[in-house]
Amino acid sequence: MFPLLKSWFLFDIECVCGCLDVRGARVECLLASLAPQIAPLGALVKGNESRIKSESREEQDTWRVWTRRVMLRREQKMKNSVSRLSIVIAVVLCLSLLPITTLAAGDFDIQDGELVKYNGSGGAVVIPDEATSIGNGAFQRLTNLTSVTIPNSVTSIGEDAFEHCDNLTSVTMGNGVTYIGGFAFDSCIRLTSITIPDSVTIIDILAFRGSGLTSVTIGKGVRAIGEGAFWACYDLTSVIIPENVTSIADDAFHFNGDGKNEPLPKVTIYGKTGSYAETYASDHNIPFLPEGSTTPPPVVTDKPSSWAVDQVNAAIAANLVPPPLRSEYTKATTRAEFAELAVVLYENLKGEIPESTYSSHSFLDTTDRNVRKAAAIGVVTGVGDNRFAPNTPLTREQAATMLSRLANAIGKPLAAQAATFSDSAQVSSWAIEAVGQMQTTGIMGGVGENTFAPKSDYTREQSIMTILRLYNIVNS
């Protein structure tokens, strides 16, 4: 009887355990609780076998009757225990079918409330309520992540938590988050907008550095915005800052231009008149408008040189000059700025460059969308080691080369010509043909005394003028 009952019992448990892989630990605990009731039955029989054999037949019969009675009583107890176990296992089995529990076990490594590591395949991820914090690097460099929903149970987002999630486009942040750690969303190049909930009090150092953000709404609970929080977010145009913010790092909305920190070229701060946000904007030469204002930000109206003014104005009228470049005309153009001019001209004639065309093009030192577009259509190639040097001043020979490539990209290549400048020997071999094309077509001229000065900086007004000249040639 006992061997048969034991076999049935183990078979039942094994079948159930096979369906409860993720619940094995709990089943083992239940089995352990029954061990004291199962083990004595076997010990009872085994321990008395030798003794029974040594007794007389009458004594043996007495032992067998007594043993059978004990076994029957314990068998009934075990049946009751098995019945209770079956009920518990049935409940566990039902719980195991709940999707969020299974998902948490497979995709999320949560230890003492901290989401230590996400092990899933990405896509649209909803973090379970069991998480109370997101650990350092939990989703770091997960390129398949497209969106993430953070529940109200989460109070902090650790350092590098979503760093370099290149395809992350949407973040829904719960109202429990109070702290956004350093580098948390660093280089999330496809994240274009975000709303920081009112629960957040601190946005730490370089939290959104180099992301693709175009607009940001800061929650009313935020008190401090850390160093470089939105560093090098070149496409950022709108930041709404509530009056509760009382500390913003000097370089929070800046980038490195020509070796010094400069405000992001497109950004405007919106806030309450008389607030700390307005003072900060004024002190850091960033345009400020009252929150809710529909008035476009003021444009600096300093004029180009007298010999350039007509062509610059014509280029602006033709929508060839983006607003950030309509000032400081005698300043050296950066490589990134000229790439933007080239893209504006191309898209005016050929239509917008789709993301699918430039999404695979990137450089280690910039996430600028226009640089990547220019690379995708073959206008720029970088300076080596997968770097672009976006803030380095553009040289005249680099401008000539980019203009030549731009004509090719538009489908109107310029005829090959040899340069005849007296300093042509100083032109780099990779630029000599382009310089000849610029000289022959009149897109670029010399700097006096039949010299080209190939290594000299190229100014904004010169860049705008030559973009207009190329536009007139390829559009004729």
Backbone torsions as a table, in degrees:
resi	resn	phi	psi	omega
1	MET	NA	-48.2	-178.0
2	PHE	-62.4	-47.0	179.0
3	PRO	-58.3	-39.1	-179.2
4	LEU	-65.4	-45.6	178.8
5	LEU	-63.1	-42.5	179.2
6	LYS	-62.4	-41.0	179.7
7	SER	-63.9	-43.6	179.1
8	TRP	-63.5	-41.6	-178.4
9	PHE	-61.8	-46.7	-178.9
10	LEU	-67.6	-37.9	178.1
11	PHE	-61.6	-42.3	179.9
12	ASP	-62.9	-43.7	-179.3
13	ILE	-66.3	-43.7	-178.6
14	GLU	-62.8	-40.0	178.8
15	CYS	-62.4	-44.5	-178.7
16	VAL	-67.8	-42.7	-179.7
17	CYS	-60.7	-34.4	178.7
18	GLY	-61.4	-27.3	179.3
19	CYS	-91.4	-6.3	-174.2
20	LEU	-124.2	52.3	-176.9
21	ASP	-56.3	-45.2	-178.5
22	VAL	-77.1	-10.6	-179.4
23	ARG	-107.0	10.6	-174.8
24	GLY	-51.7	-41.3	-177.2
25	ALA	-60.9	-40.3	-178.7
26	ARG	-68.3	-40.7	179.5
27	VAL	-63.4	-40.6	178.8
28	GLU	-60.3	-37.3	178.5
29	CYS	-64.8	-40.7	179.3
30	LEU	-65.0	-42.3	178.6
31	LEU	-62.8	-39.6	-179.5
32	ALA	-61.9	-34.6	-179.7
33	SER	-68.8	-22.5	179.4
34	LEU	-92.1	-11.7	-175.2
35	ALA	-55.2	-40.9	-179.5
36	PRO	-61.8	-26.2	-179.7
37	GLN	-85.4	-27.8	-177.3
38	ILE	-83.8	-45.4	-173.2
39	ALA	-59.3	-42.5	-176.0
40	PRO	-61.4	-28.8	-179.5
41	LEU	-62.4	-46.8	178.7
42	GLY	-67.6	-41.7	-179.5
43	ALA	-64.5	-36.4	-179.4
44	LEU	-59.9	-49.3	-178.8
45	VAL	-67.8	-48.0	-176.6
46	LYS	-64.0	-39.3	-176.9
47	GLY	-70.3	-22.3	-176.0
48	ASN	-104.6	-2.7	-177.2
49	GLU	-58.8	-49.5	-177.8
50	SER	-67.1	-36.4	-179.5
51	ARG	-67.0	-40.6	-179.8
52	ILE	-61.4	-41.6	-177.9
53	LYS	-64.3	-28.2	-175.8
54	SER	-85.6	-13.3	-178.3
55	GLU	-86.1	167.0	174.9
56	SER	-69.5	168.3	-178.1
57	ARG	-61.1	-40.3	-178.9
58	GLU	-63.7	-44.8	179.3
59	GLU	-65.2	-37.7	178.9
60	GLN	-62.0	-43.6	179.5
61	ASP	-60.6	-41.5	178.7
62	THR	-61.0	-45.3	177.9
63	TRP	-60.5	-43.0	-178.5
64	ARG	-63.6	-43.0	179.1
65	VAL	-61.9	-46.3	-179.1
66	TRP	-63.0	-45.1	-179.7
67	THR	-61.7	-42.0	-179.3
68	ARG	-62.8	-40.2	178.8
69	ARG	-63.2	-44.2	178.7
70	VAL	-61.5	-43.8	-179.4
71	MET	-62.6	-41.1	179.9
72	LEU	-64.1	-42.2	178.8
73	ARG	-63.3	-43.6	-178.5
74	ARG	-72.1	-31.7	176.7
75	GLU	-62.2	-41.3	179.3
76	GLN	-65.0	-39.8	177.1
77	LYS	-61.2	-41.5	-178.1
78	MET	-67.7	-38.7	177.9
79	LYS	-59.4	-41.3	177.8
80	ASN	-63.2	-40.7	179.1
81	SER	-65.3	-42.4	179.2
82	VAL	-62.5	-38.9	178.7
83	SER	-61.6	-44.9	178.0
84	ARG	-64.1	-40.5	178.7
85	LEU	-61.7	-40.8	-179.0
86	SER	-60.9	-39.9	178.8
87	ILE	-64.1	-46.5	179.9
88	VAL	-60.7	-44.6	-179.3
89	ILE	-63.2	-38.0	178.5
90	ALA	-60.7	-41.9	178.2
91	VAL	-63.9	-45.2	179.4
92	VAL	-61.0	-40.9	179.6
93	LEU	-61.2	-42.4	178.2
94	CYS	-63.5	-42.3	179.1
95	LEU	-63.4	-33.8	-178.0
96	SER	-67.0	-19.9	-179.1
97	LEU	-82.1	-10.8	178.3
98	LEU	-66.3	127.9	-172.3
99	PRO	-64.1	-36.7	-174.6
100	ILE	-70.0	-33.5	179.1
101	THR	-67.6	-44.3	178.9
102	THR	-64.5	-41.3	-179.9
103	LEU	-62.6	-42.0	-178.2
104	ALA	-64.0	-36.7	-178.3
105	ALA	-70.6	-34.8	-174.5
106	GLY	-89.8	-38.7	-171.2
107	ASP	-102.4	-24.9	-172.4
108	PHE	-119.3	125.0	174.6
109	ASP	-95.8	97.4	-176.7
110	ILE	-110.1	121.7	-178.8
111	GLN	-125.5	117.4	-178.1
112	ASP	52.4	39.2	177.1
113	GLY	89.7	-17.0	-178.6
114	GLU	-89.7	124.8	173.6
115	LEU	-75.9	97.9	-173.7
116	VAL	-76.2	-41.9	-176.8
117	LYS	-155.2	137.4	172.0
118	TYR	-94.8	127.8	-175.7
119	ASN	-113.3	9.6	-176.9
120	GLY	-82.1	-172.9	-174.9
121	SER	-93.5	-1.1	177.3
122	GLY	96.6	-143.7	-174.8
123	GLY	76.9	-144.8	177.4
124	ALA	-88.0	112.4	-173.7
125	VAL	-109.2	131.3	173.5
126	VAL	-112.3	115.3	-178.5
127	ILE	-74.5	131.7	-177.7
128	PRO	-69.0	157.6	-177.8
129	ASP	-66.9	-16.0	178.7
130	GLU	-63.5	-21.8	-178.9
131	ALA	-80.7	132.8	175.3
132	THR	-112.2	-10.4	174.8
133	SER	-155.3	156.4	176.7
134	ILE	-109.1	119.8	-173.4
135	GLY	-73.2	167.7	178.5
136	ASN	-57.8	126.1	175.1
137	GLY	67.6	20.3	-175.5
138	ALA	-59.1	-35.8	179.6
139	PHE	-118.0	14.0	-170.9
140	GLN	-53.2	129.5	176.4
141	ARG	57.2	31.8	174.4
142	LEU	-86.3	92.3	-172.1
143	THR	-71.9	-15.4	179.6
144	ASN	-88.5	-4.3	179.2
145	LEU	-74.8	125.1	-178.8
146	THR	-110.4	-31.5	176.4
147	SER	-153.0	155.2	179.7
148	VAL	-142.1	135.0	175.3
149	THR	-112.5	120.0	-176.9
150	ILE	-102.3	120.4	-175.2
151	PRO	-73.3	168.1	179.7
152	ASN	-65.0	-19.7	-178.6
153	SER	-69.1	-22.2	-177.9
154	VAL	-80.8	129.0	-178.9
155	THR	-107.8	-20.1	-179.1
156	SER	-145.2	148.6	176.9
157	ILE	-116.2	118.0	-172.2
158	GLY	-75.3	175.1	-179.9
159	GLU	-62.8	139.7	176.1
160	ASP	59.2	17.4	-173.1
161	ALA	-55.0	-42.2	-179.2
162	PHE	-123.0	23.7	-176.8
163	GLU	-57.7	131.7	177.1
164	HIS	57.7	36.2	167.7
165	CYS	-83.7	85.8	-164.9
166	ASP	-64.7	-22.5	-177.7
167	ASN	-109.4	12.5	177.1
168	LEU	-72.9	119.3	-177.2
169	THR	-114.7	-16.3	-175.2
170	SER	-142.8	132.5	175.8
171	VAL	-130.3	118.4	174.2
172	THR	-106.5	113.3	-171.4
173	MET	-104.4	124.8	-179.3
174	GLY	-66.3	165.9	-176.0
175	ASN	-83.2	9.1	177.2
176	GLY	-96.8	-15.2	-176.5
177	VAL	-67.5	127.3	178.0
178	THR	-113.7	-19.0	-173.8
179	TYR	-139.2	130.2	173.9
180	ILE	-112.1	114.2	-172.0
181	GLY	-74.0	168.6	179.4
182	GLY	-60.1	137.6	177.1
183	PHE	62.1	15.8	-172.7
184	ALA	-55.4	-42.4	-179.4
185	PHE	-121.2	32.0	-178.8
186	ASP	-58.8	130.4	173.6
187	SER	61.5	29.9	170.6
188	CYS	-82.4	84.1	-165.4
189	ILE	-70.7	-16.9	179.8
190	ARG	-105.0	5.9	175.4
191	LEU	-85.9	106.6	-170.8
192	THR	-99.2	-20.3	178.8
193	SER	-151.1	153.3	178.4
194	ILE	-156.4	145.4	174.1
195	THR	-112.6	119.8	178.3
196	ILE	-85.5	119.0	-176.2
197	PRO	-65.2	161.4	-177.3
198	ASP	-64.1	-20.4	-177.9
199	SER	-71.3	-24.4	-177.2
200	VAL	-69.7	135.8	177.6
201	THR	-111.9	-27.5	-176.7
202	ILE	-134.6	130.9	169.0
203	ILE	-109.9	112.0	-167.9
204	ASP	-84.8	-178.0	-171.9
205	ILE	-53.1	128.6	172.4
206	LEU	53.3	31.7	-175.0
207	ALA	-58.7	-37.4	-177.3
208	PHE	-121.6	25.6	-176.0
209	ARG	-53.7	132.8	172.6
210	GLY	64.3	18.1	178.1
211	SER	-80.5	172.5	-178.7
212	GLY	-90.3	18.4	-174.8
213	LEU	-57.9	136.0	172.0
214	THR	-111.6	-25.1	178.6
215	SER	-145.7	144.7	-179.3
216	VAL	-139.7	134.0	172.7
217	THR	-114.7	117.2	-177.9
218	ILE	-87.8	131.1	-179.4
219	GLY	-66.2	159.3	-175.6
220	LYS	-71.2	-15.6	-179.2
221	GLY	-87.1	-12.0	-176.9
222	VAL	-66.7	130.8	178.2
223	ARG	-108.4	-31.9	-173.9
224	ALA	-138.2	137.4	174.4
225	ILE	-115.8	117.9	-169.6
226	GLY	-76.4	178.4	-177.1
227	GLU	-59.2	129.3	175.5
228	GLY	58.3	26.1	-175.4
229	ALA	-54.0	-37.2	179.4
230	PHE	-122.7	35.8	-177.9
231	TRP	-60.3	134.1	173.9
232	ALA	59.7	27.7	170.7
233	CYS	-86.2	79.6	-168.3
234	TYR	-65.0	-23.1	-178.1
235	ASP	-94.4	1.5	-177.7
236	LEU	-69.3	121.0	-178.0
237	THR	-114.4	-27.3	-173.4
238	SER	-136.3	125.1	175.5
239	VAL	-131.0	118.8	177.6
240	ILE	-96.8	117.9	-176.5
241	ILE	-117.6	120.6	-179.2
242	PRO	-73.7	165.7	-176.1
243	GLU	-71.3	-15.9	-179.5
244	ASN	-69.3	-22.3	-179.5
245	VAL	-67.3	125.2	-177.4
246	THR	-122.1	-0.5	180.0
247	SER	-146.8	120.9	176.1
248	ILE	-133.0	124.9	-179.2
249	ALA	-61.7	150.3	-176.6
250	ASP	-57.0	-32.0	-175.3
251	ASP	-109.1	23.4	-175.4
252	ALA	-61.4	-36.0	-177.0
253	PHE	-122.9	51.9	-172.8
254	HIS	-131.7	177.8	172.7
255	PHE	-149.7	169.7	-179.9
256	ASN	-92.6	110.5	178.9
257	GLY	-118.6	120.7	179.1
258	ASP	54.1	39.2	175.0
259	GLY	82.7	5.2	178.0
260	LYS	-139.6	157.9	-179.8
261	ASN	-72.5	129.0	178.0
262	GLU	-130.4	151.0	178.2
263	PRO	-61.9	148.8	175.6
264	LEU	-55.4	139.1	-169.1
265	PRO	-66.8	-23.8	-173.9
266	LYS	-112.4	-5.6	-167.5
267	VAL	-75.7	142.1	170.4
268	THR	-129.6	133.8	177.8
269	ILE	-95.2	130.5	176.7
270	TYR	-111.2	136.1	-179.9
271	GLY	-171.0	-169.7	-179.0
272	LYS	-84.0	136.1	178.7
273	THR	-59.2	130.9	-179.3
274	GLY	87.7	1.0	-178.2
275	SER	-83.0	170.5	176.1
276	TYR	-60.6	-34.8	179.9
277	ALA	-59.7	-40.1	179.5
278	GLU	-67.8	-42.0	178.1
279	THR	-61.4	-44.5	179.3
280	TYR	-60.6	-46.3	-179.6
281	ALA	-59.6	-42.8	179.8
282	SER	-64.9	-43.1	-177.8
283	ASP	-68.3	-24.0	-175.0
284	HIS	-112.3	15.5	174.4
285	ASN	57.6	42.6	176.6
286	ILE	-112.3	131.7	178.7
287	PRO	-56.5	141.6	179.7
288	PHE	-130.5	138.6	175.0
289	LEU	-136.5	148.2	176.0
290	PRO	-59.9	142.2	-179.1
291	GLU	-58.9	134.7	-178.6
292	GLY	90.5	-5.3	-179.3
293	SER	-69.2	140.0	176.1
294	THR	-102.6	0.5	178.7
295	THR	-72.4	130.7	178.8
296	PRO	-64.7	151.3	-179.7
297	PRO	-61.5	149.1	-179.6
298	PRO	-63.1	143.4	178.4
299	VAL	-107.3	128.7	177.9
300	VAL	-61.4	131.2	-171.8
301	THR	-110.0	22.0	177.1
302	ASP	-60.8	144.1	-169.4
303	LYS	-94.6	153.2	174.5
304	PRO	-69.5	172.1	173.8
305	SER	-59.7	153.3	-175.3
306	SER	-57.3	-36.3	-178.5
307	TRP	-76.1	-10.2	-177.2
308	ALA	-111.7	-13.1	-169.1
309	VAL	-58.2	-43.4	-176.1
310	ASP	-64.6	-44.7	-177.9
311	GLN	-71.8	-35.3	176.7
312	VAL	-63.5	-45.2	179.0
313	ASN	-63.2	-37.6	178.3
314	ALA	-65.2	-38.8	178.6
315	ALA	-66.3	-39.9	177.6
316	ILE	-64.1	-42.8	179.3
317	ALA	-62.3	-30.1	179.4
318	ALA	-86.6	8.6	-179.6
319	ASN	59.3	39.2	179.3
320	LEU	-101.3	-4.2	-175.9
321	VAL	-123.5	112.3	177.6
322	PRO	-65.9	148.0	-176.3
323	PRO	-49.7	-41.0	-178.8
324	PRO	-61.6	-18.0	-178.2
325	LEU	-101.7	10.6	-179.8
326	ARG	-95.3	45.0	178.8
327	SER	-164.5	170.1	177.6
328	GLU	47.6	52.4	-170.8
329	TYR	-65.7	-25.1	-179.3
330	THR	-90.0	0.2	178.6
331	LYS	-75.2	148.3	177.8
332	ALA	-63.7	134.4	176.0
333	THR	-74.1	138.4	173.8
334	THR	-86.0	164.6	179.6
335	ARG	-63.0	-37.5	178.9
336	ALA	-68.0	-38.8	179.3
337	GLU	-64.1	-41.1	-179.8
338	PHE	-69.1	-34.7	175.6
339	ALA	-60.6	-39.7	178.6
340	GLU	-65.1	-43.0	176.6
341	LEU	-58.9	-42.3	-179.3
342	ALA	-63.9	-41.6	-179.6
343	VAL	-67.1	-40.7	178.3
344	VAL	-59.9	-44.8	178.3
345	LEU	-62.1	-47.4	-178.3
346	TYR	-59.9	-46.9	-176.6
347	GLU	-71.3	-26.1	173.9
348	ASN	-64.2	-33.3	-176.0
349	LEU	-96.8	-34.6	-171.5
350	LYS	-113.2	-7.1	-176.6
351	GLY	94.4	166.0	-175.2
352	GLU	-64.7	139.6	177.5
353	ILE	-77.2	119.1	-177.2
354	PRO	-68.4	152.2	-178.9
355	GLU	-60.0	-33.9	-179.2
356	SER	-61.8	-22.2	-179.5
357	THR	-79.2	-37.5	-174.4
358	TYR	-109.2	-1.8	-174.8
359	SER	-61.3	-29.5	-178.1
360	SER	-88.1	-2.5	-178.9
361	HIS	-97.7	125.2	-179.4
362	SER	-153.7	158.7	175.7
363	PHE	-126.5	155.8	-178.1
364	LEU	-70.8	-24.4	-173.2
365	ASP	-109.9	9.5	175.6
366	THR	-160.6	147.0	172.7
367	THR	-115.7	12.6	-177.9
368	ASP	-54.1	125.8	-175.9
369	ARG	-63.5	-38.8	-178.4
370	ASN	-70.4	-34.5	175.4
371	VAL	-62.5	-43.9	-179.8
372	ARG	-66.5	-36.7	175.8
373	LYS	-64.7	-44.4	179.7
374	ALA	-62.2	-36.5	177.5
375	ALA	-67.2	-38.3	-177.4
376	ALA	-65.1	-33.6	-179.0
377	ILE	-95.0	5.1	173.4
378	GLY	86.4	15.7	-178.5
379	VAL	-83.4	-33.8	179.2
380	VAL	-127.6	154.5	179.4
381	THR	-130.1	-12.4	-178.4
382	GLY	99.8	-179.8	-176.2
383	VAL	-113.0	7.6	-179.5
384	GLY	112.8	155.4	179.8
385	ASP	56.4	34.0	179.3
386	ASN	56.3	36.4	176.4
387	ARG	-119.6	153.9	-177.7
388	PHE	-114.6	-22.9	-175.6
389	ALA	56.3	60.9	-172.2
390	PRO	-62.1	-30.9	-174.8
391	ASN	-99.0	5.3	177.2
392	THR	-77.2	136.2	178.7
393	PRO	-57.4	140.3	179.5
394	LEU	-77.2	135.9	175.6
395	THR	-92.2	163.8	-177.4
396	ARG	-65.4	-38.8	179.8
397	GLU	-71.2	-31.2	174.5
398	GLN	-66.5	-40.4	178.1
399	ALA	-61.2	-43.8	180.0
400	ALA	-60.8	-42.2	-178.7
401	THR	-66.2	-43.5	179.5
402	MET	-64.7	-39.7	179.0
403	LEU	-64.5	-40.4	177.8
404	SER	-63.5	-44.7	178.9
405	ARG	-65.8	-35.1	178.7
406	LEU	-63.2	-41.7	176.6
407	ALA	-60.6	-40.3	177.3
408	ASN	-63.6	-42.1	-178.4
409	ALA	-64.7	-34.6	179.3
410	ILE	-74.4	-19.3	-178.7
411	GLY	96.8	16.4	179.0
412	LYS	-127.9	67.9	-177.2
413	PRO	-62.9	146.2	179.7
414	LEU	-88.5	145.2	-178.4
415	ALA	-65.2	141.7	179.4
416	ALA	-69.1	133.8	179.7
417	GLN	-145.6	150.3	177.9
418	ALA	-88.8	138.4	177.5
419	ALA	-74.8	144.0	-179.3
420	THR	-120.3	18.1	177.8
421	PHE	-67.5	150.4	-178.3
422	SER	-67.8	-20.7	179.0
423	ASP	-108.0	26.8	-179.7
424	SER	-59.3	-28.2	-179.9
425	ALA	-64.8	-19.7	179.8
426	GLN	-86.0	-8.4	179.8
427	VAL	-76.6	135.7	178.5
428	SER	-61.1	148.1	-175.9
429	SER	-59.9	-34.7	-178.9
430	TRP	-73.4	-10.1	-177.1
431	ALA	-113.8	-8.9	-170.0
432	ILE	-61.6	-40.1	179.8
433	GLU	-67.6	-41.2	179.7
434	ALA	-63.6	-40.1	178.2
435	VAL	-61.7	-40.8	176.9
436	GLY	-61.7	-40.3	178.3
437	GLN	-64.1	-41.9	-179.8
438	MET	-64.4	-40.7	-179.2
439	GLN	-66.0	-44.6	-176.1
440	THR	-68.3	-40.6	-177.9
441	THR	-82.0	-13.1	-178.5
442	GLY	80.8	8.8	178.7
443	ILE	-67.3	-40.5	174.2
444	MET	-128.0	140.4	176.6
445	GLY	-111.7	-167.5	178.4
446	GLY	-90.0	-175.3	180.0
447	VAL	-111.1	12.5	-179.6
448	GLY	117.8	145.1	178.0
449	GLU	56.6	37.3	176.7
450	ASN	56.9	36.3	176.3
451	THR	-114.4	152.5	-178.3
452	PHE	-107.1	-25.6	-178.7
453	ALA	53.5	63.6	-171.6
454	PRO	-61.5	-27.3	-176.0
455	LYS	-94.9	-0.9	-179.3
456	SER	-75.9	156.2	178.2
457	ASP	-67.4	154.0	178.6
458	TYR	-113.0	123.9	-173.7
459	THR	-81.0	167.8	178.3
460	ARG	-62.1	-46.0	-177.7
461	GLU	-65.7	-35.9	176.0
462	GLN	-65.9	-41.6	179.2
463	SER	-61.6	-45.9	-178.6
464	ILE	-63.6	-42.0	-179.7
465	MET	-62.3	-43.9	-177.7
466	THR	-72.7	-31.0	173.8
467	ILE	-62.5	-42.3	178.1
468	LEU	-63.5	-42.2	-179.0
469	ARG	-64.2	-42.9	177.7
470	LEU	-64.1	-40.3	177.8
471	TYR	-57.7	-44.8	-179.7
472	ASN	-65.4	-35.3	-179.0
473	ILE	-72.2	-49.0	-175.8
474	VAL	-78.0	-16.8	-178.7
475	ASN	-97.4	0.1	-177.2
476	SER	-80.1	NA	NA
